[in-house]
């Protein structure tokens, strides 16, 4: 095992996001039990709100583009309250890699 020098933001869809998805694609299987996404961030941070605010636009864009690449259909949000209504958010600063294989990454 190895500790990875990253913290994380874990995002799961909330009912508001699920409702938006159903408007875009009623046949897409998504509910509150849907798999979440982990976004790696700097390892040490002291202000959760500031960190989340710094990454919210990138996270929302990634989550919405996974549903539709047509940005005109994306959910319109304007503040952190809107963001937090779309997603359930958890944050932490410990990432432990249980595998011995090297990490790989790919630009998206």
C-alpha positions as CSV (number, residue, x, y, z in Angstrom):
1,X,0.0,0.0,0.0
2,X,1.1,3.6,-0.7
3,X,-0.3,6.9,0.4
4,X,-1.0,9.1,-2.6
5,X,-0.2,12.8,-2.2
6,X,-3.8,13.9,-3.0
7,X,-6.9,14.8,-1.2
8,X,-10.3,14.1,-2.7
9,X,-13.8,15.4,-3.4
10,X,-16.4,12.6,-3.7
11,X,-19.5,13.6,-5.7
12,X,-22.8,11.7,-5.9
13,X,-25.9,12.8,-7.8
14,X,-28.7,14.4,-5.7
15,X,-32.4,14.3,-6.5
16,X,-32.1,17.7,-8.3
17,X,-29.3,16.3,-10.6
18,X,-31.3,13.1,-11.2
19,X,-34.4,15.1,-12.2
20,X,-32.3,17.1,-14.6
21,X,-30.8,13.9,-16.1
22,X,-34.3,12.4,-16.6
23,X,-35.3,15.5,-18.6
24,X,-32.3,15.1,-20.8
25,X,-32.6,11.3,-21.2
26,X,-35.6,9.6,-19.6
27,X,-34.1,6.1,-20.4
28,X,-30.8,6.7,-18.6
29,X,-30.7,4.5,-15.5
30,X,-29.7,6.9,-12.6
31,X,-31.0,7.2,-9.1
32,X,-29.7,8.1,-5.6
33,X,-27.8,4.9,-5.5
34,X,-25.8,5.7,-8.6
35,X,-22.0,5.4,-8.5
36,X,-20.2,8.6,-7.5
37,X,-17.1,10.2,-8.8
38,X,-13.8,10.9,-7.0
39,X,-11.9,14.1,-7.9
40,X,-8.3,14.2,-6.7
41,X,-7.2,17.6,-5.3
42,X,-4.2,18.9,-3.3
43,X,-3.4,16.7,-0.3
44,X,-3.5,19.4,2.4
45,X,-6.3,21.9,2.6
46,X,-7.8,23.8,5.5
47,X,-10.9,25.4,4.1
48,X,-13.4,22.9,2.6
49,X,-15.7,25.7,1.3
50,X,-12.9,27.5,-0.5
51,X,-11.5,24.3,-2.1
52,X,-15.0,23.2,-3.3
53,X,-15.7,26.7,-4.7
54,X,-12.3,26.5,-6.6
55,X,-13.3,23.2,-8.3
56,X,-17.1,23.4,-8.5
57,X,-17.2,24.6,-12.2
58,X,-14.8,21.9,-13.4
59,X,-16.7,19.2,-11.4
60,X,-20.1,20.3,-12.6
61,X,-18.9,20.5,-16.2
62,X,-17.5,17.0,-16.0
63,X,-20.6,15.6,-14.4
64,X,-23.0,17.3,-16.9
65,X,-20.8,16.4,-19.9
66,X,-21.1,12.8,-18.9
67,X,-24.9,13.1,-19.5
68,X,-24.8,15.4,-22.6
69,X,-22.1,17.3,-24.4
70,X,-24.6,19.9,-25.5
71,X,-23.8,22.7,-23.0
72,X,-27.0,24.5,-23.8
73,X,-28.9,21.7,-22.0
74,X,-26.7,21.8,-18.9
75,X,-28.3,22.6,-15.6
76,X,-28.0,26.3,-15.0
77,X,-26.5,27.0,-11.6
78,X,-25.1,30.2,-10.3
79,X,-23.9,29.7,-6.7
80,X,-22.5,27.1,-4.3
81,X,-26.0,26.5,-2.9
82,X,-27.1,25.5,-6.4
83,X,-24.1,23.2,-6.7
84,X,-24.7,21.6,-3.4
85,X,-28.3,21.0,-4.3
86,X,-27.1,19.1,-7.4
87,X,-24.5,16.9,-5.7
88,X,-23.9,15.2,-2.4
89,X,-20.3,16.1,-1.5
90,X,-17.7,14.5,0.8
91,X,-14.1,15.7,1.1
92,X,-11.0,14.2,2.6
93,X,-7.2,14.3,2.6
94,X,-6.2,10.6,2.7
95,X,-5.8,8.6,-0.5
96,X,-4.3,5.2,-0.1
97,X,-3.5,3.1,-3.1
98,X,-4.0,-0.6,-2.3
99,X,-2.5,-1.8,-5.6
100,X,1.2,-2.4,-6.5
101,X,0.6,-1.4,-10.2
102,X,1.7,2.1,-11.1
103,X,-1.0,4.8,-11.4
104,X,-2.0,5.7,-14.9
105,X,-3.8,8.9,-16.0
106,X,-5.4,10.1,-19.2
107,X,-6.4,13.6,-20.1
108,X,-10.1,14.2,-20.5
